[in-house]
């Protein structure tokens, strides 16, 4: 994860951490625009924050929804006492996940290889739809098999923690998995178990380029 200045340097094409090379490559007006972009992103998604809060975010996303608010407030207080006020503020902004979103995020902790394989299966299906329609059937079967296995794993996680596993809950998990897998940034959040909201399943148009 990048801190604010590291993100600016990287966005500018720099290869060194911090402002360093980034400032040499871009002007002040461009830097200001990039900084505003960072601030807007951090406000919208509190997981885009300083490194001191990073492990706290991962820990909190592992906590069951019924315990989330208490754990979040306790962790924010710890960070404040340690002098990490920005990280504490970011932690306080985290919203309690729904049971279905929480279960989806747990898949990255339960079986990261299965998540990585599913993201690749979705990518393979998209390539087949675009370039090799004859292979699309097999790619679609692979995606469906891996998706069903992940949804079932999430269902068992919910049941283990006393949450209802209705068809609607499972549909929301399935939609979120698919919605994340077709987007590069969201796929990375899925791999890390850090999705911040449920997603709609993508339409066929995403496979049309």
C-alpha positions, -999 to 999 in steps of 0.1 A, spaced: 0 0 0 12 35 -8 12 65 14 0 97 -1 33 110 -14 43 75 -27 11 73 -46 18 107 -62 53 97 -72 41 64 -87 12 81 -106 37 105 -121 57 76 -135 85 77 -109 104 46 -99 115 59 -65 93 61 -34 81 95 -22 79 127 -42 115 125 -55 114 116 -91 77 123 -93 83 160 -87 110 161 -113 86 148 -139 54 168 -133 46 204 -127 30 219 -96 -5 221 -112 -4 184 -121 9 175 -86 -20 194 -71 -45 175 -93 -30 142 -83 -31 151 -46 -68 161 -49 -74 127 -66 -57 110 -37 -78 129 -11 -110 122 -29 -102 85 -32 -92 83 5 -125 99 15 -145 76 -7 -126 44 3 -111 45 37 -89 15 30 -68 39 8 -48 53 38 -16 55 56 5 24 63 0 24 101 -37 16 96 -31 -11 70 -29 -41 93 -58 -27 113 -80 -28 82 -70 -64 74 -78 -74 110 -112 -57 110 -123 -72 78 -118 -106 94 -142 -97 122 -178 -110 119 -203 -82 113 -220 -85 147 -186 -77 163 -174 -52 138 -184 -18 153 -170 -26 187 -137 -39 172 -134 -9 148 -139 16 176 -114 -2 198 -88 -3 171 -93 34 162 -88 43 199 -55 23 199 -42 41 169 -52 74 184 -33 67 216 -3 56 196 -4 90 178 -15 77 144 -45 101 140 -49 98 103 -49 61 104 -74 62 133 -97 84 113 -95 61 83 -104 31 106 -134 50 120 -148 56 85 -149 19 78 -185 7 75 -198 -25 90 -201 -50 61 -232 -70 54 -230 -107 62 -228 -115 25 -200 -90 19 -181 -102 49 -184 -138 38 -171 -128 3 -141 -111 18 -134 -141 40 -128 -162 9 -94 -145 4 -84 -157 38 -99 -191 36 -85 -200 1 -65 -173 -17 -55 -197 -44 -92 -204 -53 -99 -167 -55 -69 -162 -78 -80 -191 -100 -115 -177 -102 -103 -143 -113 -82 -160 -140 -112 -181 -150 -133 -149 -155 -104 -134 -175 -101 -165 -196 -139 -165 -204 -136 -129 -215 -107 -136 -238 -126 -166 -253 -157 -145 -259 -136 -119 -277 -111 -140 -296 -121 -177 -296 -158 -183 -294 -153 -220 -299 -135 -222 -265 -161 -201 -247 -182 -231 -236 -154 -247 -218 -143 -214 -203 -178 -208 -191 -180 -242 -174 -148 -236 -156 -159 -202 -144 -193 -216 -132 -177 -245 -114 -152 -223 -96 -179 -197 -88 -202 -223 -73 -174 -237 -51 -166 -202 -38 -203 -194 -31 -206 -227 -12 -175 -220 8 -189 -186 17 -223 -202 26 -205 -226 51 -186 -196 66 -219 -178 72 -235 -209 87 -206 -215 110 -211 -180 124 -248 -183 128 -259 -162 98 -288 -172 76 -279 -185 41 -309 -177 20 -309 -179 -18 -309 -141 -19 -277 -140 3 -260 -165 -20 -271 -146 -51 -255 -114 -36 -222 -132 -29 -222 -146 -65 -229 -112 -80 -202 -95 -59 -176 -122 -69 -184 -117 -106 -185 -79 -103 -151 -78 -87 -134 -103 -110 -141 -83 -142 -125 -51 -128 -87 -49 -123 -88 -28 -91 -118 -46 -76 -102 -79 -84 -71 -69 -63 -94 -59 -35 -111 -93 -38 -77 -110 -36 -69 -91 -4 -104 -96 12 -110 -58 12 -141 -52 -8 -160 -23 7 -194 -28 -9 -215 -54 -26 -214 -54 -64 -239 -61 -92 -231 -90 -115 -216 -77 -148 -237 -78 -180 -227 -95 -212 -214 -62 -225 -182 -65 -204 -171 -93 -226 -175 -73 -257 -145 -51 -251 
